Amino acid sequence: MHHYMMLFRYTPEAQAALVSDPEDRSQAIGDLLEQAGGQLESYYYCFGEYDGVFTFQAPEDETAQAIAHAVASTGTIAHERMINLQTTEEKMQTLQKAQQLSQVFQPPSG
């Protein structure tokens, strides 16, 4: 499973609906992720540029993108940002590959 973080900002209409009828949206996101073969790891509300953030696991990038599209298609999200996360182990594998490739790649001669 791959790890992702999604930051989101609600539309003014969605904000008004939540104020009018407060609702825990983490359950809805969790259900969506499970339906897609993923799993919710954390869900937080915040203030500033974004209204909330959640981290989750999904089988691959296509599923993560489909989840983002499904959420955005409701019209309640004004802006989203999806970030692919790496565990420390995954990052170490990436750095080891980079180390091997850096021995092959030649910089421009200037």
C-alpha positions as CSV (number, residue, x, y, z in Angstrom):
1,M,0.0,0.0,0.0
2,H,1.1,3.5,-0.8
3,H,0.7,6.5,1.5
4,Y,-0.9,9.8,0.6
5,M,-1.9,13.1,2.1
6,M,-4.8,15.2,0.8
7,L,-5.3,18.8,1.8
8,F,-8.6,20.3,1.0
9,R,-10.6,23.6,1.2
10,Y,-14.4,23.6,1.3
11,T,-16.5,25.7,-0.9
12,P,-18.5,28.5,0.9
13,E,-21.6,26.4,0.3
14,A,-20.1,23.4,2.0
15,Q,-19.0,25.5,4.9
16,A,-22.5,26.9,5.3
17,A,-23.9,23.4,5.2
18,L,-21.5,22.2,7.9
19,V,-22.3,25.1,10.1
20,S,-26.1,24.6,9.6
21,D,-25.9,20.9,10.2
22,P,-22.5,19.8,11.8
23,E,-21.3,16.5,10.5
24,D,-18.2,14.3,11.1
25,R,-16.9,13.9,7.5
26,S,-14.1,11.5,8.5
27,Q,-16.6,8.6,8.5
28,A,-17.6,9.4,4.9
29,I,-14.0,9.6,3.8
30,G,-13.1,6.4,5.6
31,D,-16.0,4.6,3.9
32,L,-15.0,5.9,0.5
33,L,-11.4,4.8,1.0
34,E,-12.4,1.3,2.2
35,Q,-14.7,0.9,-0.9
36,A,-11.6,1.8,-3.1
37,G,-9.4,-0.7,-1.3
38,G,-7.7,1.9,0.8
39,Q,-7.6,2.9,4.5
40,L,-7.9,6.2,6.4
41,E,-4.9,6.8,8.6
42,S,-5.7,10.3,10.1
43,Y,-8.2,13.1,9.5
44,Y,-7.7,16.6,10.9
45,Y,-9.4,20.0,10.5
46,C,-7.1,23.0,10.3
47,F,-7.3,26.7,9.7
48,G,-5.3,28.8,7.3
49,E,-5.0,28.0,3.6
50,Y,-6.8,24.6,3.9
51,D,-9.8,23.5,5.9
52,G,-8.6,20.0,6.5
53,V,-6.2,17.2,5.8
54,F,-6.3,13.5,5.8
55,T,-3.7,10.8,5.3
56,F,-4.5,7.4,3.8
57,Q,-3.3,4.3,2.2
58,A,-4.2,3.2,-1.3
59,P,-3.1,0.3,-3.5
60,E,-1.5,2.6,-6.2
61,D,-1.6,6.2,-7.6
62,E,-4.5,5.5,-9.9
63,T,-6.7,4.6,-7.0
64,A,-5.5,7.7,-5.0
65,Q,-6.3,9.9,-8.0
66,A,-9.8,8.3,-8.4
67,I,-10.5,9.0,-4.7
68,A,-9.5,12.7,-5.2
69,H,-11.7,12.9,-8.3
70,A,-14.6,11.3,-6.5
71,V,-14.3,13.8,-3.6
72,A,-13.9,16.8,-5.9
73,S,-16.8,15.7,-8.1
74,T,-19.3,16.4,-5.3
75,G,-18.7,20.2,-5.8
76,T,-18.0,20.7,-2.1
77,I,-14.3,21.1,-2.4
78,A,-12.9,24.4,-3.7
79,H,-9.3,23.3,-3.8
80,E,-7.4,20.1,-3.1
81,R,-3.8,19.1,-3.0
82,M,-2.7,15.5,-3.1
83,I,0.8,14.5,-1.9
84,N,2.4,11.1,-2.3
85,L,4.2,10.2,0.9
86,Q,7.1,7.8,1.4
87,T,8.0,5.8,4.5
88,T,11.6,6.1,5.7
89,E,12.3,2.6,4.3
90,E,10.9,3.7,0.8
91,K,13.0,6.8,0.9
92,M,16.1,4.9,1.7
93,Q,15.5,2.6,-1.3
94,T,15.0,5.7,-3.5
95,L,18.3,7.2,-2.3
96,Q,20.1,3.9,-2.9
97,K,18.8,3.9,-6.5
98,A,19.8,7.5,-6.9
99,Q,23.3,6.7,-5.6
100,Q,23.6,4.0,-8.3
101,L,22.3,6.2,-11.0
102,S,24.4,9.2,-10.1
103,Q,27.5,7.1,-11.0
104,V,26.1,6.8,-14.6
105,F,24.7,10.3,-15.2
106,Q,27.2,12.9,-16.4
107,P,26.5,16.6,-15.8
108,P,26.8,19.1,-18.6
109,S,30.4,20.1,-19.3
110,G,30.5,23.8,-19.1
